[in-house]
Amino acid sequence: MAIIHDKIIIGAGLYGLYSALLCGRKGENVLILEQDSEAFSRATYINQARVHMGYHYPRSLSTAMKSAHYFDRFVHDFGFACLTEFEQIYATSTRMSWTNAREFVKFCHAADIPCEPLMPDKYFRPGLCDGAFLTKEYTYDAHILRAWFLEQISRLPNVEVLYDRRVSSVSQSGSVWRVKAGGISAEAPFLLNASYASVNEIHRMLGFEPFGIKYELCEIILCTVSENLRNIGLTVMDGPFFSIMPFGKTGLHSLTSVTFTPHETSYEDTAVFPCQKDSGGLCGKGRLCNCNTCPAKPESAWPYMRQLAEKYMRPEYEFRYVRSLYSMKPILKASEVDDSRPTVIRQYSSSPAFVSVLSGKINTVYDLDEVLSQ
Amino acid sequence: MSREQNFISAVVYLDNMSLAPEKFIGGLISCLDEHFMHYEIIAVNNGASDEACRKLKALKSESASSVHMSIINMSVHQSREQCMNAGLDLSAGDYVYEFDSDDAEYDLPLIWKAYQSALQGSDIVEVCPDHESRSSRAFYRIFNAYSNSAYALRTNAFTLISRRALNRAHDSRATLSYRKAVYASMGLKMSEIVFPGKVRGKERDRFTLAADSLALYTDFGYKFSLRFALTMMLATIAGMLYTVSVWLAGSPVSGWTTTMFVLTFGLTGIFAAFAMVMKYLSLVLRMSSGGQGYLVESIEKV
């Protein structure tokens, strides 16, 4: 006998837990189905952990302004999980860049975000960057955030999180969705698909049109850094460059590069990768396992990322490899040219309601408020 | 044998003459893979056929080793130098190989030999054929006679350059219009490896490059115009003396020829000098405009 909930949420990432908490506080009966054994174990944790203010999108003013808009609200709500006391420096590469120092300043003024010019030579080897700017951008700590969400949710008897429950089928049964996951069956008139990289797998079960996305298997490298780099984050824009910045409050820095962070790309509606056959049956088409715990995760691109970072950074800044984190990143195909990262929320049906969300930014989570108020 | 720790970049130029780039790059990969732990291949696509690019991408998926390969697609057809500059800007290696052509007449072990030569203290290693075409020889003879760099230039097949030499090259000029000339004049040690054979496939846009290079990196233009001006002055003085003598002899009508001669010759000289000035000005304008000097459409990671 299936239990009827008000809402079922697929995925215990930030978007899933945020929605659960929001609805749970309104007294709704919410069930979260997570395929991994804990929350925040994929993209919410494994990314650059930026609380975006918009600097990252110098070719998409709309994305930038949206990020800036939510920045203060996010810091107000989740400041306890954010590292704020460090210098976040954005620089523009002299060569091969899609932007330059002058355009970046113009862009920051247009987006109304602070940007204070610095001497590029203080951080970078001579001639490699034509501009460096002190910006206001923070980094969040996913584990602190997770602890807070789970603690808040545990106070609500009407919200339940079930782990190791992979959704195996979804079907309509009258005015509700019937969801089967890991041996249980649950029903609700509202289904929120917040499964990020698995978003199209759920669409496929229902025959809904897939999001136009490509998939990148990404590697984030965690490093220890020398004392002079501890309170500095460096990001070189906008092209085949790199970023090294504090990773939440862990005391480590994350190192990523546009060229070497993505290891493989899949252009299918549901991800297909050559490494899936080596995963011991864990992963396959329409069934993405957690890349970070997968036995077939790729060899680290550390030598390449280090080389690229060292090409730019002054030699007195040192960093050492600690470990790599891997995750799957879906990217909307339409956003290649302007590099925008819109948060997509699409309602496929209203009775029963089915909503899918896809976002690559943590602080646009508030976009969900409207659709969840149904 | 333990492989080298240094990170190597290899920039390879491709255009519509590149029919089987996968052959050369395949050989290059096997050679680099044998000797180096970490390397990247950067192919600069200056209008190579889709077929050639497809074969190149297939090469990556076939090779068992984890090769990092990028393809820079140039927006419009640009000069070989501009393309190579784009490739160099993307490269991150401690040492960078520059292959101006994928049409290799030399043995691949030369690639490793060039690296060994660099380790012995050369920042720049030029690998050159012992055969030069007549026009190349003529160009380099003029170039070397008028340039004041420590090393003479000659036709080369490929170059290996250290990162510090590249940094110095970029320090001295915003845009490298003619890399070889800049490398030779930087005051860093340069060595040559000569192999029996010749190079092909570098015939395009050579004339413009030759003219630019002579003007930019030698004092050929300056000396030429100076000599021309001197000759002109002597001719003018001679004409003047003749005019004076005709005038003294009392038959001025015959001076008309002289006047015309001086006028036409003088004006020609002035225009020639102007042409030189224009050449210099256009180069100065281009070099000081601060742009990177090439247009890239996209960078693909293969």
Interface residues (C-beta under 8 A of the other chain):
Chain A: T94 R95 M96 R125 P126 G127 G239 P240 T259 F260 P262 P298 E299 A301 P303 Y304 Q307 L308 K311
Chain B: F7 M37 H38 E40 S66 H68 S70 A86 D89 L90 A92 G93 D94 R163 N167 H170 D171 Q292 V296 I299 K301
